[in-house]
Amino acid sequence: MKLTANNLKYFSIIAFNVAIAYAVSKFESAISPLFFSMVLGLIFVNSGGWSSKGKEAATFAARKCLRLGVVLLGFQISIDKFVEVGLRGLLAVVIIVSGVFLGLRFFAKRAGLSDSLSTFIAGGFAICGATAIAAISSTRKSEERDVSYAVALVALCGTLSVFVIPGLATMFSLSDATAGAWIGAAVHDVGQVIAAASLMSPEALDSAVIVKLTRVVLLIPLILFLSATSKDHLGEKKSLRTATPTFVIAFVICALIVNALSLPETAITAGKELSKIFLSLGLFGMGLGVKWASIKALGAKPLLVGLVAWVVCGGFALGVITAVGL
């Protein structure tokens, strides 16, 4: 993006709206700033408030800022938490993440959803909601409306989980540790996990955060897997080296460096916040590229698939956690 007065003007509008999304998230932690940034982008462009003169700024946000946010996701990867969950916990998380991603992706495709929308929904449910969708979208060519629909869907289901899972955990007489593990394994966004587990107890919150952050670590192999199985414009399978974007490699390197060095907690927190800010800028920029008509054209089928998946995946997660004895 050229540093012209016009581009700076429109990028400042993007930044201001992301700041609003953060203010709302601070007031209600269950609302992800990533999700709300995308919603504001959708509202802005569909209300006629965005000019075509801002196209370059929107593209910069949707591509450059989003990719920088993915690189900084390395600050969210905690190998310590990965170890702390233990072998049984690690086994449970791997089974849940791989089962949800592969199973939901297969089911969504069979239901008639596109490959990209199926992949985004599956990734959002399996790993960490809007963050995972943003990371996956930056590695593949896809419709911006698919990203927007998937982000909205996982936000809806994650919000439902905040109110439903704690009540079910009490009804099933689950221990606080098991209830927390279920919340960490089944709820999508980190903020939603904290909101749901906080309704239970401090022990449930600790268990939920450990399991949730273990899921986040698996974002690395998931992105590498999708890169390795992607195809070029001729439909030919690409090698892992040519399929993996440079910024994804930078993301992995960032995670390794963060975990290898004894960085102060303030630096870790700052890195995490910067990652969310840049991802939010990217999703706002993506929202600016989506018209209501294109989302409406998808119909109600993805919503139905998502709601069914929410129930099935939640039950699957609880079954696995109970089976391994968490």
N, C-alpha and C positions, 0 to 999 in steps of 0.2 A: 504494500500500500504506500503510495506516494504521500509525503507529509505536506499536503496542501491544506489550506484553511477549510475547504469544503469537507475533506475526509476527516479532519480533526473534529469538525463540528458534529458530523454524524457519529463518529466513534464515541464522542463525549455523551451523546444521547444514549448509545448502547450501554456505556459504563454507568450512566445515571439510573437507567432502568434495572441493571443488575444490582446496584446499590439498594434500590427499593426492594428487590427480591430478598436481599440479605436482611433488610430491616424486618420484613415479614417473617423470615425464618427465625430471627432472634426472638421475635414475639411468640412464635409458635414453632418449636423445634421439630415437630413432626412433618412440617412442610419443607421439602428440600429446596434450597435456593436454586439448584440446577433446574428442577421441574418448573418452579415459578418463573425463572428467567425465560424459559422456553415459552411458557404461557403468555408472558408479557410481550414477547416477540410476535407471537401469533395475533394477539389483540392489536398490537401496534400496526402491523401491516394490513390487517383485514378491516381496520377502522379508517384506513386512508391516511394514517398519520406518518407513513414512511414514503419518502420520495425516491424515484429511480436514481436520483443524484447520489444517494447513499449506498448504492450497490457495492462499490469498492470497499467501503468500510464494513459492510455486512459480510462480504466474502472473506475479508481479512479476519474477522472475528470467528466465522464459521470454520475456517481452515487453520490459520496460524495460531490463534489463541487456543482453539480446541486441542491442537497437537501439543502445544506447550503444556497445557493442563494435563495431558496424558503422560508426558515426560515426568512431571512433578508428582504424579500418582505414586511414584517410587517412595515418597515420604510416608505413604499410608501402609506400605508393606512392612510388617513387623515379624521378623523371623522368631523373635522371642515369644510372641503370642502363638506362633505356629508350633513351637516346641512345647509351650505351656499347656496346650490343649491335650497333650498326651497321645499315645498310640491309638487308643480306642476312639478318642475324639477326632483325631486326624482321619482314621478310617471312616468314621461316620460322615465327616464333612466331605471327603473325596467321593464317597458313594452318593451323597445327596446332590452335590454340585454336578457330577458327571451324569447321574440319573436324570436330574431335572433338565439339564441343558440338552442332552441327546434325546431324551424322551419327549420333551415339550417341542423341540425343534421338529422332530419327526411327526408328531401329532398335528402341529400347526400346518405343516406342509400338506399333510393328508387332508386337512380340513379346507385346503384351497388357498391358504395365505402364501404370499410370495416368499422366496428364499430369504431376502433381506429382512422382511418384517418378522418372519419366523425366527431368524437368528437373533434379532434385537430383543424380541420378547423373551426368548429362551435365555439369553445372556443376562438380561435384567432380572429375571426370576432366579437364576442360578447363582449369581454373584452379588451384585450390589446396586441393583436398580438403575437409576439414570446415569450414574458414574460408569457402570459397565457398558451401557448402551452408547454413551458418548465415546468411550475408548474403542469399542468395536467399530462404530461408524467411521471413525477416523482412519481405519485400516482398509476400508473397502468402498467401492463406488456404490451408492445407494440413493434412493429417493429420500429427500428431506422429510416428506410427509410420513414415511415409514418410521423415521427416527422420532418424529413428534408424536405419532400415535403410540409407539411403544413406550416412550417416556411417560405419556399421560396414563397409559394402562397400568404400568408397574407402580406409578404413584397412587393411583386409585386403589389397587389391591394392597399395596403396602399400608395405606392409611386405614383400610378396613381391618387389616391385621392388628393394628395398634389397639383397636377396640374389641376385636373378637378373640384373639388368642389368649390374652390374660384371663378372660372369663372362662374359656374352655379349659385352660390349665387348672383353674380352681375347681371346675365341675368334674374334671377327671382325677382330682386329688393328686396332682403331680407335685413332686418335691420342688422347692425353689430352684435348685440346681438344674433339674430336668426341664422345668418350665423355661428357665433362662436359655438353656441350650436349644430348646425348640424355637424360641423367639429369634435367637441368633442365626438359626439355620433356615428359618422360613420367611422372616421379614426382610424386605429388600434394602431400603436405605438405612445408613448408619444412624441418622437422626431418629428414624422411625423405630429402630431397634431399641435405642436408649429410652424413647418415650414409652414404648410398650413394657419393657423390663422394669422401668421405674415404677410402674403401677403395681409391681409384685413385691420385690424386696431388694436390699443391697446385694444379697447372694445371687439372686436371679439376674441382676444387672451385671455382676462380674462374669457370670457364666455366659450370658448373652454376648457381651463384648468380645470375650475370648473366641467364641465360636464364629462370630461375625467377622472378626479380623482375620481368622483363618480362611474363611471363604474369600476374602479380598486378596489374600496371597495367591489364590488359585487363578486370579485374573491373568497372571503372567503366562502360565501354560495354556490357558484358554486362547489368548490372543495369538500365541505362537502356533497353536493347533489350527486356528482359523487361517492364519497366514500360510501355513504349510499346505492346507487343503484348498486354497483359493486358485482360481483359474484366470488366465489372461483374457484379452478381448477376443481371441480366436477360440476360446474354450479349452485351451491347453493348460494342463496343470503346471504351475510354476514351482521352481525349487524354493526351499525355505529361505535361502540367501537372497534371491531376487524378489520373493514375495513379502519379506519382512521389511516394512518401511524403516528408514533411519531413526525416526523419532520413537518407534517401538523399541528398537535396540537401546536408545538413550534412556527409555523408561526402565528397562531391565538393569542397565548400568547404574542408574540413579538409585534403584532399590538396593542393589548390591553395595554401593558406596555408603548409603545411609545406614545399612545394617552392619557394615564393617567398621565404621567410625563411631566413636562414642560422642555423638552430637548432643548438645544440651537440649533439654525438652522444649525450650523456647524456639530453637531452630527447627525442630521436628514439627511443632505446632504451626510455625510460620509457613513451612513448606506445604503442609496439608491445606492450610487456608488459601495459599496462592494457587494450588492445584484446583480447588473448588471455584475460585474466582475466575480463572481462565477457562475452565470447563463451562461455567455459567455464561461467560461472554460468548463462547462458541455456540452454546445451545440457543442463546438469544438470537445470534446471527442466523442459525438454522431456522428458527421460528419465523424470521423475516422472509424466508424463502418459501413459505407454505401458505396456500390459500385454503379457506374453509371448504371450498368446493372439492379440492383434491382429497381432503380427509373424509368428507361426506361420501365421496365416491367409493371409499373402502367398504362402506356399509357397516352393519352391526356384527358381522361374523367375527372380526378380530376381538371385539369386546366380549362376545360369548365365549370364544376360545380362552381368553384371558381369565374370565371368571371361573370357568371350569378348571383351568390349570391352577388357579389360586387354591381351590378346594382340594384338588388331587395332590398337588405338590406339597401343600401343608400337611395333609395326611401322610404322605410318603415320608416327609422329614421326621414327623413324630414317630412313625413306625421304625425308622432306622435308628433314631436316638434311643428309643426304648429297647430295641434289639441288642444294641451294643452296651447298654447299661449306663448311659450317661446320667 
